[in-house]
Amino acid sequence: MPKDFTVDELTRLFAMFGFQIDNKGKTSGSRVMYSNEVKELSYILHKPHPSNIVKAFIMKDVKEFLVDNKFITED
């Protein structure tokens, strides 16, 4: 698991699997949603701040989400 994975990299990762980002409107604060309409899936997280580095527990959760939904295999 990378320790320096940024939100921009996470957005590109989700895009590789057909997800689009939605900031949930002006009142969402740092909350964003990645949604895949074809598979009817979504993943919601809060952008980290002040740093742009995604926390380790979120990376673990993202990996679990991608494995559970068969986008990747667990190694």
C-alpha positions as CSV (number, residue, x, y, z in Angstrom):
1,M,0.0,0.0,0.0
2,P,1.5,3.4,-1.0
3,K,1.9,5.9,1.8
4,D,1.9,8.9,-0.5
5,F,-1.2,8.3,-2.7
6,T,-2.9,11.6,-3.5
7,V,-6.6,12.3,-4.1
8,D,-5.8,13.1,-7.7
9,E,-4.2,9.6,-8.1
10,L,-7.3,8.1,-6.4
11,T,-9.5,9.9,-8.8
12,R,-7.5,8.5,-11.8
13,L,-7.7,5.0,-10.3
14,F,-11.4,5.1,-10.0
15,A,-11.7,6.6,-13.5
16,M,-9.8,3.5,-14.8
17,F,-12.8,1.4,-13.6
18,G,-15.4,3.7,-15.1
19,F,-16.2,5.9,-12.1
20,Q,-16.8,9.6,-12.3
21,I,-16.4,12.1,-9.5
22,D,-19.2,14.2,-8.1
23,N,-18.5,16.8,-5.3
24,K,-22.1,16.4,-4.1
25,G,-22.8,20.2,-4.5
26,K,-21.7,23.4,-2.8
27,T,-22.7,22.2,0.7
28,S,-20.7,18.9,0.6
29,G,-17.5,20.4,2.0
30,S,-14.7,18.0,1.4
31,R,-17.0,15.0,0.6
32,V,-16.8,13.5,-2.8
33,M,-18.5,10.6,-4.5
34,Y,-17.1,8.3,-7.1
35,S,-20.0,6.7,-9.0
36,N,-20.2,4.0,-11.7
37,E,-23.6,4.2,-13.3
38,V,-23.1,1.0,-15.4
39,K,-22.5,-1.1,-12.3
40,E,-24.7,1.0,-10.0
41,L,-21.9,1.5,-7.5
42,S,-20.6,4.5,-5.6
43,Y,-17.8,5.2,-3.1
44,I,-18.0,8.3,-0.8
45,L,-15.0,9.8,1.0
46,H,-13.9,13.0,2.5
47,K,-10.8,14.6,0.9
48,P,-7.9,14.8,3.3
49,H,-6.8,18.2,4.4
50,P,-4.6,20.2,4.8
51,S,-2.5,17.5,3.0
52,N,-3.7,15.9,-0.3
53,I,-2.4,12.5,0.8
54,V,-5.0,9.8,1.3
55,K,-4.9,8.2,4.8
56,A,-3.8,4.5,5.1
57,F,-7.2,3.4,6.5
58,I,-9.0,4.9,3.5
59,M,-6.6,3.2,1.1
60,K,-7.3,-0.1,2.8
61,D,-11.1,0.5,2.5
62,V,-10.7,1.5,-1.2
63,K,-8.8,-1.7,-1.9
64,E,-11.5,-3.8,-0.1
65,F,-14.2,-2.0,-2.1
66,L,-12.4,-2.7,-5.4
67,V,-11.8,-6.4,-4.5
68,D,-15.4,-6.9,-3.2
69,N,-16.8,-5.5,-6.5
70,K,-14.4,-7.6,-8.6
71,F,-12.5,-4.7,-10.2
72,I,-9.2,-6.1,-8.8
73,T,-8.0,-9.3,-7.2
74,E,-6.5,-9.5,-3.8
75,D,-2.8,-10.2,-3.8
